[in-house]
């Protein structure tokens, strides 16, 4: 539920001209957006892999 609110709000603040003026923001270029998204995907994957390793190690210690 929270992502359903936060993501659209972030896009509004970043790309709607009135919101940009009020909040003092500027639009992100497509290239910068793609780079940012790529970094986020790598970070997310790293955290998920770490979580799976941690769970596997815990299961191994219980035996």
SULTANOR-V920563 format. One record per helix or strand. SS is the DSSP state (hx for helix, st for strand). FROM is the first residue (numbers start at 1). TO is the last residue. If there is no record, write none. Layout:
{{SS,FROM,TO} {SS,FROM,TO}}
//
This chain:
{{hx,2,15} {hx,17,23} {hx,30,62}}
//
